[in-house]
Amino acid sequence: MSVLEFFNTLTRKKEEFHSIRKGHVTLYTCGPTVYNYAHIGNFRAYVFGDLLKRYLKYKGYSVRHAMNLTDVDDKTIKGAVAEGVSLKEFTERYSKFFFEDVKTLNIQPADVYPKATGHIPEMVGIIKKLLANGVAYQTSDGIYFAIKKFDGYGRLALLEKTQLIEGARVSRDEYDKESVQDFALWKFWDKEDGDVFWETEIGKGRPGWHIECSAMSTKYLGQPFDMHTGGVDLIFPHHENEISQSEGAEGRKFVNFWLHCAHLVVDRKKMSKSLGNFYTLRDVLQRGSSPMAIRYLLLSTHYRQQLNFTFDEVKAAERTVDSLVDFIRRLREVSGSAASADREAVAKLGAKALEGFEQALDDDLEISPALAAVHEYAHDVNRLLAAGRLDKESAAHVIGVMEKFDSVLGVMGYVEEEIPTDVKALIDKREAARKAGDWREADRIREVLRQQGVILEDAKEGVRWRRFSQS
């Protein structure tokens, strides 16, 4: 029997996973900065986090999940000022878009989505502890973390002490990877911040980006907590700084397991607006891609491997998802007799597939062999189905196995969507033509629907419809 292991960025090796509290996992995901639409690279990381959470639940854990919304930083303030609206109005708009996109991709919601602007007192509390512990200091423009005063600085990003720049400070929220400098915990107000400030006991101003996650994660998950996820681009400086602040304030470990998702590239090139290959989720959907095809593609490459996004791959993913959904639909229509069924063979296939699926995902979420187990199972059952060796009971067993797979993958059951009004009108018109014996008209309407990406299947229970990938 396999054991559950994850690659811990902090130790650079796979480690057997044990939660702090038996049967319960505390999980934090660095969420979006709500100044624009999230792009597909962001959603690669969020889908990975969703896969992780779903699999932990599959393994029997209860999961307490927090994902922050960064609604005050350099970008959000700049965006609000440019539009001439309040910070709240600006960030709430993009928060709404983010939640819509999360639902579209069937990402299970977090238990709590704390906003940075709602946790200023917690940030001030941490900063006061850092000042008292001698690892933070005040200047004319803010309060900074003194990286030379914290012995563990650099261990997550594998930085050498020689890379630290003595006495140098950086006030920006995001900065160059080479800028290993003291970073701002609290920024005293200046005119560029407009009306964005808080009057606090440490001064009038606003938080730096890094302190926000330290305050929100520990408030809702405690310290230490089990797992922290994000993209590899956050290892330094953001996650390195989170560790330093949290441990510098409390004197104890911050997080046990750090899991980081590799970059997404488009057509093997870095995603960039200047290259014309920068896509939000909405951009991809507008090109006719189905949400579940996008989700399948985003999770189908191991999270620590770079994912190459292409529209050809989206089409391939759509055909794959279509085939799985169609397989389940056909199972629901099985009406074979018990006498012809081979229930023992069906049970053995299911047990073998589930074992392979779980062994793969136990090994740091190795998704490729896990998906192979699913597809091999569907292939083997299809042979039994074609031979008439399934009855309703054995078909129900297979559906149950597929539902177990999909509790982790989240791409099969979700695609059952409400029939659009225009599609329903055409289907009804075709049915009327069939009843009248006008087969030419019925075929014409079928072709019209096919051109729209809708395929019709005539079954005993009536006409069925589904979307399909147009190659």
C-alpha positions as CSV (number, residue, x, y, z in Angstrom):
1,M,0.0,0.0,0.0
2,S,1.4,3.4,-1.0
3,V,1.9,6.3,1.3
4,L,1.0,9.9,0.6
5,E,4.0,12.0,-0.3
6,F,4.5,15.5,-1.6
7,F,7.6,17.4,-2.8
8,N,8.3,20.0,-0.2
9,T,9.9,23.1,-1.7
10,L,11.4,23.9,1.7
11,T,13.5,20.7,1.8
12,R,13.7,20.1,-2.0
13,K,12.6,16.5,-1.5
14,K,9.5,14.3,-1.3
15,E,8.3,13.8,2.2
16,E,5.6,11.5,3.6
17,F,2.6,13.7,4.5
18,H,1.3,13.8,8.1
19,S,-1.1,16.6,9.1
20,I,-0.6,18.5,12.3
21,R,-4.0,17.3,13.6
22,K,-4.9,13.8,12.6
23,G,-7.5,13.7,9.8
24,H,-7.6,17.4,9.3
25,V,-5.5,19.6,6.9
26,T,-5.0,23.4,7.0
27,L,-4.3,24.7,3.5
28,Y,-3.5,28.2,2.3
29,T,-3.5,29.4,-1.3
30,C,-2.1,32.7,-2.4
31,G,-5.1,34.1,-4.2
32,P,-5.4,36.9,-6.9
33,T,-4.5,40.5,-6.7
34,V,-7.9,41.9,-7.8
35,Y,-6.8,44.6,-10.3
36,N,-7.6,42.8,-13.5
37,Y,-9.0,39.5,-14.9
38,A,-7.0,36.4,-13.8
39,H,-5.1,34.8,-16.7
40,I,-4.8,31.1,-17.6
41,G,-1.4,31.0,-15.9
42,N,-3.1,32.0,-12.6
43,F,-5.7,29.4,-13.1
44,R,-3.1,26.7,-13.7
45,A,-2.1,27.3,-10.1
46,Y,-5.6,27.5,-8.8
47,V,-6.7,24.3,-10.6
48,F,-3.6,22.6,-9.1
49,G,-4.6,23.7,-5.7
50,D,-8.1,22.4,-6.3
51,L,-6.8,19.0,-7.4
52,L,-4.7,18.9,-4.2
53,K,-7.6,19.8,-2.0
54,R,-10.0,17.3,-3.7
55,Y,-7.4,14.5,-3.4
56,L,-6.9,15.2,0.3
57,K,-10.7,14.9,0.8
58,Y,-10.6,11.7,-1.3
59,K,-8.1,10.4,1.2
60,G,-10.5,11.1,4.0
61,Y,-9.1,14.4,5.3
62,S,-11.3,17.3,6.2
63,V,-9.7,20.4,4.8
64,R,-9.8,24.0,6.1
65,H,-8.9,26.1,3.1
66,A,-8.2,29.8,3.1
67,M,-7.4,31.9,-0.1
68,N,-6.7,35.6,0.2
69,L,-7.8,38.4,-2.0
70,T,-5.1,41.1,-2.3
71,D,-7.3,44.2,-2.5
72,V,-4.6,46.8,-1.5
73,D,-1.2,47.0,-3.0
74,D,0.7,49.1,-5.6
75,K,-1.3,47.6,-8.6
76,T,-4.8,48.0,-7.1
77,I,-4.1,51.6,-5.9
78,K,-2.7,52.5,-9.3
79,G,-5.7,51.0,-11.1
80,A,-8.3,52.7,-8.9
81,V,-6.5,56.1,-9.3
82,A,-6.3,55.7,-13.1
83,E,-10.1,55.0,-13.3
84,G,-11.0,57.7,-10.8
85,V,-12.9,55.3,-8.6
86,S,-12.6,54.2,-5.0
87,L,-10.3,51.3,-4.2
88,K,-13.2,49.3,-2.9
89,E,-15.3,49.8,-6.1
90,F,-12.3,48.9,-8.2
91,T,-11.3,45.7,-6.4
92,E,-14.9,44.5,-5.8
93,R,-15.5,44.5,-9.6
94,Y,-12.5,42.2,-10.2
95,S,-13.2,40.1,-7.2
96,K,-16.6,39.4,-8.7
97,F,-15.1,38.4,-12.1
98,F,-12.6,36.1,-10.2
99,F,-15.4,34.2,-8.4
100,E,-17.3,33.8,-11.7
101,D,-14.2,32.3,-13.3
102,V,-13.7,30.0,-10.3
103,K,-17.2,28.6,-10.7
104,T,-16.8,28.2,-14.4
105,L,-13.8,26.0,-13.9
106,N,-15.5,23.9,-11.2
107,I,-12.9,24.9,-8.6
108,Q,-14.3,24.2,-5.2
109,P,-14.6,27.4,-3.2
110,A,-12.3,28.0,-0.2
111,D,-13.8,28.0,3.3
112,V,-12.8,31.6,3.6
113,Y,-11.6,34.4,1.2
114,P,-10.1,37.0,3.5
115,K,-9.5,40.5,2.1
116,A,-6.4,42.3,3.0
117,T,-8.3,45.5,3.7
118,G,-10.3,43.7,6.4
119,H,-7.2,42.6,8.3
120,I,-5.2,45.7,9.0
121,P,-5.2,45.2,12.9
122,E,-3.8,41.7,12.5
123,M,-1.0,43.1,10.3
124,V,-0.2,45.9,12.7
125,G,0.0,43.3,15.5
126,I,2.6,41.2,13.7
127,I,4.6,44.4,12.8
128,K,4.6,45.4,16.5
129,K,6.0,42.0,17.5
130,L,8.7,42.3,14.8
131,L,9.8,45.7,16.1
132,A,9.8,44.4,19.6
133,N,11.9,41.4,18.6
134,G,14.5,43.6,16.8
135,V,14.0,42.2,13.3
136,A,12.2,45.3,12.0
137,Y,13.0,49.0,12.1
138,Q,11.4,52.3,11.2
139,T,12.6,54.9,8.6
140,S,11.1,58.1,7.3
141,D,9.0,56.3,4.7
142,G,7.9,53.2,6.5
143,I,8.7,50.1,8.6
144,Y,11.1,47.5,7.2
145,F,12.0,43.9,7.9
146,A,15.8,43.6,8.6
147,I,16.8,40.4,6.7
148,K,20.2,40.4,8.3
149,K,18.6,40.1,11.7
150,F,16.7,36.9,10.8
151,D,19.0,33.9,10.6
152,G,16.8,31.7,8.4
153,Y,16.3,34.2,5.6
154,G,16.8,32.7,2.2
155,R,16.3,29.0,3.0
156,L,13.1,28.6,0.9
157,A,14.6,30.3,-2.2
158,L,18.1,28.8,-1.5
159,L,19.7,32.3,-1.3
160,E,23.2,32.7,-0.1
161,K,24.0,35.3,2.6
162,T,26.4,36.8,0.1
163,Q,23.4,37.8,-2.0
164,L,22.0,40.0,0.8
165,I,22.6,43.7,0.2
166,E,23.7,45.4,3.4
167,G,21.5,48.3,4.4
168,A,19.6,48.3,1.0
169,R,15.8,48.7,1.1
170,V,13.0,48.2,-1.4
171,S,9.6,49.7,-0.8
172,R,7.8,48.3,-3.9
173,D,5.5,45.3,-3.3
174,E,7.1,43.3,-6.2
175,Y,10.7,43.6,-7.2
176,D,13.6,42.0,-9.1
177,K,14.7,38.5,-8.1
178,E,18.2,39.9,-7.6
179,S,17.0,42.5,-5.1
180,V,17.7,40.7,-1.8
181,Q,17.0,43.7,0.3
182,D,15.1,44.8,3.4
183,F,11.4,45.0,2.4
184,A,8.5,47.2,3.5
185,L,6.1,45.9,6.2
186,W,4.3,49.2,6.5
187,K,4.4,52.1,4.1
188,F,3.8,55.6,5.5
189,W,1.2,57.6,3.6
190,D,2.3,59.7,0.6
191,K,0.3,61.6,-2.0
192,E,0.5,58.8,-4.5
193,D,-1.7,56.6,-2.3
194,G,-4.5,59.2,-2.4
195,D,-7.2,58.4,0.1
196,V,-5.9,54.8,0.7
197,F,-4.5,54.8,4.2
198,W,-5.2,53.6,7.8
199,E,-4.6,55.5,11.0
200,T,-2.9,53.1,13.3
201,E,-0.6,53.0,16.3
202,I,2.4,52.3,14.0
203,G,1.5,55.3,11.8
204,K,-0.7,56.5,9.0
205,G,-0.2,54.4,6.0
206,R,-0.9,51.0,4.4
207,P,0.6,47.5,4.5
208,G,3.2,46.0,2.3
209,W,2.0,43.1,0.1
210,H,4.0,40.4,2.0
211,I,2.7,41.1,5.5
212,E,-0.9,40.6,4.3
213,C,-0.6,36.9,3.7
214,S,1.2,36.3,7.0
215,A,-1.6,37.9,8.9
216,M,-4.5,36.3,7.0
217,S,-3.1,32.8,6.8
218,T,-2.3,32.5,10.5
219,K,-5.5,34.1,11.6
220,Y,-7.6,31.5,9.9
221,L,-5.3,28.5,10.0
222,G,-3.1,29.0,13.1
223,Q,0.7,28.7,13.2
224,P,2.1,26.4,12.2
225,F,-0.3,25.2,9.5
226,D,0.0,22.2,7.2
227,M,0.3,23.4,3.6
228,H,0.9,26.5,1.6
229,T,0.6,26.6,-2.2
230,G,1.3,29.0,-5.0
231,G,3.2,29.5,-8.3
232,V,6.9,29.1,-8.5
233,D,7.1,32.8,-9.2
234,L,6.0,33.4,-5.6
235,I,8.9,31.5,-3.9
236,F,10.9,34.7,-3.9
237,P,10.4,37.2,-2.7
238,H,6.8,36.7,-1.5
239,H,6.9,33.3,0.2
240,E,10.4,33.8,1.5
241,N,9.2,37.1,3.1
242,E,6.1,35.4,4.5
243,I,8.2,32.9,6.4
244,S,10.6,35.5,7.8
245,Q,7.8,37.8,9.0
246,S,5.7,35.0,10.6
247,E,8.6,33.2,12.2
248,G,10.3,36.4,13.2
249,A,7.2,37.5,15.0
250,E,6.2,34.2,16.7
251,G,9.5,32.4,17.1
252,R,8.1,29.1,15.7
253,K,7.6,27.4,12.4
254,F,5.2,28.9,9.9
255,V,4.3,26.1,7.5
256,N,5.2,22.4,7.2
257,F,4.7,21.8,3.5
258,W,5.3,24.2,0.6
259,L,4.0,23.1,-2.8
260,H,4.7,25.2,-5.9
261,C,3.2,25.0,-9.3
262,A,5.4,25.5,-12.4
263,H,4.8,28.1,-15.1
264,L,2.4,27.9,-17.9
265,V,3.7,28.9,-21.4
266,V,1.8,29.4,-24.6
267,D,3.1,27.7,-27.7
268,R,6.3,27.1,-25.8
269,K,6.8,30.9,-25.3
270,K,6.4,32.9,-22.1
271,M,2.9,34.4,-22.0
272,S,3.1,38.1,-22.9
273,K,0.8,40.8,-24.2
274,S,3.6,42.0,-26.5
275,L,3.7,38.6,-28.1
276,G,-0.1,38.4,-28.5
277,N,-0.3,35.2,-26.5
278,F,-1.7,36.5,-23.3
279,Y,-5.0,35.0,-22.4
280,T,-7.5,35.4,-19.7
281,L,-9.9,32.5,-19.1
282,R,-12.6,34.6,-20.8
283,D,-10.4,35.0,-23.9
284,V,-10.1,31.3,-24.2
285,L,-13.9,30.7,-23.6
286,Q,-14.7,33.3,-26.3
287,R,-12.8,31.1,-28.8
288,G,-15.3,28.3,-28.3
289,S,-13.4,26.2,-25.8
290,S,-15.5,24.4,-23.2
291,P,-14.7,25.1,-19.5
292,M,-14.1,21.4,-18.7
293,A,-11.7,21.0,-21.6
294,I,-9.7,24.0,-20.2
295,R,-9.8,22.5,-16.7
296,Y,-8.7,19.1,-18.0
297,L,-5.8,20.6,-19.9
298,L,-4.7,22.6,-16.9
299,L,-4.6,19.6,-14.5
300,S,-3.3,17.0,-17.0
301,T,0.4,18.0,-16.7
302,H,2.2,17.3,-13.4
303,Y,2.1,20.5,-11.3
304,R,5.9,20.7,-11.0
305,Q,6.4,20.5,-14.8
306,Q,6.0,23.4,-17.1
307,L,2.6,23.3,-19.0
308,N,2.5,24.2,-22.7
309,F,-0.9,25.6,-23.5
310,T,-2.1,25.5,-27.1
311,F,-5.5,25.6,-28.6
312,D,-4.9,22.3,-30.3
313,E,-4.3,20.8,-26.9
314,V,-7.6,22.4,-25.7
315,K,-9.4,20.7,-28.6
316,A,-7.8,17.3,-27.7
317,A,-8.8,17.8,-24.1
318,E,-12.4,18.5,-25.2
319,R,-12.6,15.3,-27.2
320,T,-11.2,13.4,-24.1
321,V,-13.8,14.9,-21.8
322,D,-16.6,14.3,-24.3
323,S,-15.6,10.7,-24.5
324,L,-15.7,10.3,-20.7
325,V,-19.1,12.0,-20.4
326,D,-20.5,9.9,-23.3
327,F,-19.2,6.8,-21.6
328,I,-21.2,7.6,-18.4
329,R,-24.3,8.5,-20.4
330,R,-24.2,5.1,-22.1
331,L,-23.8,3.3,-18.8
332,R,-26.9,5.0,-17.5
333,E,-28.9,3.4,-20.4
334,V,-27.7,-0.1,-19.8
335,S,-30.6,-2.5,-19.6
336,G,-28.9,-5.9,-19.9
337,S,-30.1,-8.9,-17.9
338,A,-28.4,-10.1,-14.8
339,A,-27.9,-13.5,-16.4
340,S,-25.5,-12.1,-19.0
341,A,-23.6,-9.8,-16.7
342,D,-20.1,-10.5,-15.5
343,R,-20.2,-8.7,-12.2
344,E,-17.0,-10.3,-10.9
345,A,-15.0,-9.0,-13.9
346,V,-16.5,-5.5,-13.4
347,A,-15.6,-5.5,-9.7
348,K,-12.0,-6.6,-10.4
349,L,-11.6,-3.9,-13.1
350,G,-12.9,-1.2,-10.7
351,A,-10.6,-2.3,-7.9
352,K,-7.6,-2.3,-10.1
353,A,-8.3,1.1,-11.6
354,L,-8.9,2.7,-8.2
355,E,-5.7,1.2,-6.9
356,G,-3.7,2.6,-9.8
357,F,-5.3,6.0,-9.6
358,E,-4.6,6.3,-5.9
359,Q,-1.0,5.0,-6.1
360,A,-0.2,7.6,-8.8
361,L,-1.7,10.5,-6.9
362,D,-0.2,9.4,-3.6
363,D,3.2,10.0,-5.3
364,D,3.2,13.8,-5.3
365,L,0.0,14.0,-7.4
366,E,1.5,12.1,-10.4
367,I,-1.4,12.9,-12.7
368,S,-0.4,11.2,-15.9
369,P,-0.6,7.6,-14.6
370,A,-3.7,8.5,-12.6
371,L,-5.4,9.7,-15.8
372,A,-4.1,6.6,-17.6
373,A,-5.8,4.4,-15.0
374,V,-9.1,6.2,-15.7
375,H,-8.9,5.8,-19.4
376,E,-7.8,2.2,-19.3
377,Y,-10.7,1.4,-17.0
378,A,-13.2,3.1,-19.4
379,H,-11.6,1.2,-22.3
380,D,-11.9,-2.2,-20.6
381,V,-15.5,-1.6,-19.5
382,N,-16.4,-0.5,-23.0
383,R,-15.4,-3.9,-24.2
384,L,-17.7,-5.6,-21.6
385,L,-20.4,-3.2,-22.6
386,A,-20.0,-4.0,-26.3
387,A,-20.2,-7.7,-25.5
388,G,-23.4,-7.3,-23.5
389,R,-21.8,-8.3,-20.2
390,L,-23.2,-5.4,-18.1
391,D,-26.6,-5.2,-16.4
392,K,-28.0,-2.2,-14.5
393,E,-26.4,-3.2,-11.2
394,S,-22.9,-3.6,-12.7
395,A,-23.3,-0.4,-14.8
396,A,-24.2,1.4,-11.6
397,H,-21.0,0.0,-10.0
398,V,-19.0,1.4,-12.9
399,I,-20.7,4.8,-12.6
400,G,-19.8,4.8,-8.9
401,V,-16.1,4.2,-9.7
402,M,-16.2,7.0,-12.3
403,E,-17.8,9.3,-9.7
404,K,-14.9,8.6,-7.4
405,F,-12.4,9.5,-10.1
406,D,-14.3,12.7,-10.8
407,S,-14.5,13.7,-7.2
408,V,-10.8,14.5,-7.7
409,L,-10.7,15.5,-11.4
410,G,-14.0,17.5,-11.5
411,V,-14.5,17.3,-15.3
412,M,-17.2,14.8,-15.9
413,G,-20.4,15.4,-14.0
414,Y,-20.1,19.1,-14.2
415,V,-20.6,19.4,-17.9
416,E,-24.3,18.6,-17.7
417,E,-25.5,22.0,-18.5
418,E,-29.0,23.5,-18.9
419,I,-30.1,23.4,-22.6
420,P,-29.8,26.8,-24.2
421,T,-33.1,28.3,-25.5
422,D,-32.0,28.4,-29.1
423,V,-30.8,24.8,-29.1
424,K,-34.0,23.6,-27.4
425,A,-36.1,25.4,-30.1
426,L,-34.2,23.7,-32.9
427,I,-34.5,20.3,-31.2
428,D,-38.2,20.7,-30.7
429,K,-38.6,21.8,-34.4
430,R,-36.6,18.7,-35.5
431,E,-38.8,16.4,-33.3
432,A,-41.9,17.9,-34.9
433,A,-40.5,17.3,-38.4
434,R,-39.7,13.6,-37.4
435,K,-43.2,13.0,-36.2
436,A,-44.5,14.5,-39.4
437,G,-42.2,12.2,-41.4
438,D,-40.3,15.1,-42.9
439,W,-36.9,13.4,-42.6
440,R,-35.2,15.8,-44.9
441,E,-36.0,18.7,-42.6
442,A,-35.0,16.7,-39.5
443,D,-31.6,16.0,-41.1
444,R,-31.2,19.6,-42.1
445,I,-31.8,20.8,-38.5
446,R,-29.4,18.1,-37.1
447,E,-26.7,19.5,-39.5
448,V,-27.4,23.1,-38.4
449,L,-26.9,22.0,-34.8
450,R,-23.8,20.1,-35.6
451,Q,-22.3,23.3,-37.2
452,Q,-23.0,25.0,-33.9
453,G,-21.1,22.3,-32.0
454,V,-24.1,20.3,-30.8
455,I,-24.6,16.7,-31.6
456,L,-27.9,14.9,-31.2
457,E,-28.4,11.2,-30.3
458,D,-31.8,9.5,-30.7
459,A,-32.4,7.1,-27.8
460,K,-35.3,5.1,-26.5
461,E,-35.8,7.7,-23.7
462,G,-35.9,10.5,-26.3
463,V,-33.4,12.8,-28.0
464,R,-30.2,13.7,-26.2
465,W,-27.8,16.5,-26.9
466,R,-24.2,17.3,-26.0
467,R,-21.5,19.7,-27.1
468,F,-18.6,18.3,-29.0
469,S,-15.2,19.5,-30.2
470,Q,-15.1,20.8,-33.7
471,S,-11.7,20.0,-35.1
